[in-house]
């Protein structure tokens, strides 16, 4: 469905005679409305709307998380006394597919202060280096409830 939406966006831009960003965005939005209408009418599977919604929610969450993490890191750097409590945290995984693990790891690595350092051999856990570990359970809960849940919404 994503490919169909992209093709509709390109077709729209071609019909307009100009391949500009604005024409591609308008074409994508029109394509989305068309595909969503077809999905709602039962012609196409209805999962596409949910996936696009999940992708938008994930992007918004990442933007917010990225800003908050950068502010925390800036405060740490500017503070006279460092309050770092680095540590390694094992986070059990609900994601199973290699793609899901890669997406989750990438999202975690993009957030300042956390780095995925290893994936368990059985792919059932991630090992993270976290700059501020006052409570490992809180770190696990944040990764599971915030990051992993959104990845699962997008991929399943």
C-alpha positions in Angstrom: 0.0 0.0 0.0 2.9 2.4 0.7 4.3 1.8 -2.8 0.8 2.4 -4.3 0.6 5.7 -2.3 4.1 6.7 -3.5 3.2 5.9 -7.1 0.0 7.9 -6.8 2.1 10.9 -5.5 4.5 10.6 -8.4 1.6 10.3 -10.9 0.0 13.4 -9.4 3.3 15.3 -9.7 3.6 14.1 -13.3 0.1 15.3 -14.1 0.9 18.7 -12.6 4.0 18.9 -14.9 6.4 19.7 -12.0 8.1 17.3 -9.6 8.3 19.7 -6.6 8.1 18.7 -3.0 4.7 20.4 -2.6 3.3 18.5 -5.6 4.6 15.2 -4.1 3.2 15.9 -0.7 -0.2 16.9 -2.1 -0.1 13.8 -4.3 0.8 11.6 -1.3 -2.1 13.1 0.7 -4.6 12.6 -2.2 -3.3 9.1 -2.6 -3.7 8.4 1.0 -7.3 9.6 0.9 -8.0 7.5 -2.1 -6.4 4.4 -0.6 -8.1 5.0 2.8 -11.5 5.3 1.1 -10.9 2.0 -0.8 -9.8 0.4 2.5 -12.9 1.7 4.3 -15.1 0.4 1.4 -13.6 -3.1 1.8 -11.8 -3.0 -1.6 -8.3 -3.0 0.1 -7.2 -4.2 3.5 -7.8 -1.7 6.3 -4.4 -2.0 8.0 -2.8 0.8 5.9 -4.6 3.6 7.7 -3.5 2.1 11.1 0.1 1.8 9.9 0.2 5.4 8.7 -1.3 6.6 12.0 1.2 4.5 14.0 4.1 5.9 11.9 2.9 9.5 12.5 2.5 8.8 16.3 6.0 7.2 16.3 7.5 10.3 14.6 5.8 12.6 17.0 7.0 10.6 20.0 10.6 10.4 18.6 10.6 14.2 18.1 9.4 14.8 21.7 11.8 12.2 23.1 14.7 13.6 21.1 14.1 17.1 22.4 13.7 16.0 26.0 16.9 13.8 25.9 18.9 16.6 24.3 17.8 19.1 27.0 18.8 16.6 29.7 22.2 16.1 28.1 22.7 19.8 27.7 21.9 20.4 31.3 24.3 17.6 32.3 27.1 19.2 30.2 26.5 22.7 31.6 26.1 21.7 35.2 29.2 22.2 37.4 28.8 18.9 39.2 28.1 15.8 37.1 25.2 13.6 38.3 25.9 10.7 35.9 25.0 7.2 36.9 25.9 5.2 33.9 25.0 1.5 33.7 24.2 -1.5 31.6 20.5 -2.6 31.6 19.1 -5.8 30.1 15.7 -5.2 28.5 13.6 -8.3 27.6 12.0 -8.0 24.2 8.6 -8.7 22.8 9.7 -7.8 19.3 10.8 -11.0 17.5 11.6 -10.2 13.9 15.1 -8.9 12.9 13.5 -5.9 11.3 11.6 -5.0 14.5 14.8 -5.4 16.6 16.7 -3.3 14.1 14.0 -0.6 14.2 13.8 -0.6 18.0 17.6 -0.5 18.3 17.9 2.4 15.9 15.3 4.4 17.7 17.0 3.8 21.0 20.4 4.8 19.6 19.0 8.0 18.2 18.0 9.1 21.7 20.9 10.8 23.4 22.1 9.1 26.6 21.2 5.5 25.5 23.1 3.1 23.2 22.3 -0.5 22.4 25.5 -2.4 22.9 24.3 -6.0 22.2 21.4 -8.2 21.3 21.1 -11.5 23.2 22.0 -14.6 21.1 18.4 -15.8 21.3 17.1 -12.3 20.3 15.0 -12.1 23.5 16.8 -9.2 25.1 18.8 -6.0 24.4 21.6 -4.7 26.4 21.7 -0.9 26.8 24.3 1.5 28.1 22.3 4.3 29.8 23.8 7.5 31.1 21.4 7.9 34.0 20.5 4.6 35.7 19.0 5.3 39.1 16.4 2.5 38.7 17.0 -0.2 36.1 13.3 -1.2 36.3 12.3 2.3 35.3 14.6 2.2 32.3 13.1 -1.2 31.3 9.6 0.1 31.7 10.3 3.2 29.6 11.9 1.2 26.8 9.0 -1.4 26.9 6.1 1.1 27.3 7.3 3.9 25.2 9.7 2.6 22.5 8.9 -1.1 22.0 5.1 -0.6 22.1 5.2 2.0 19.3 7.5 -0.3 17.2 5.0 -3.1 17.6 2.1 -0.9 16.7 3.9 0.0 13.5 5.1 -3.4 12.5 2.1 -5.6 13.5 
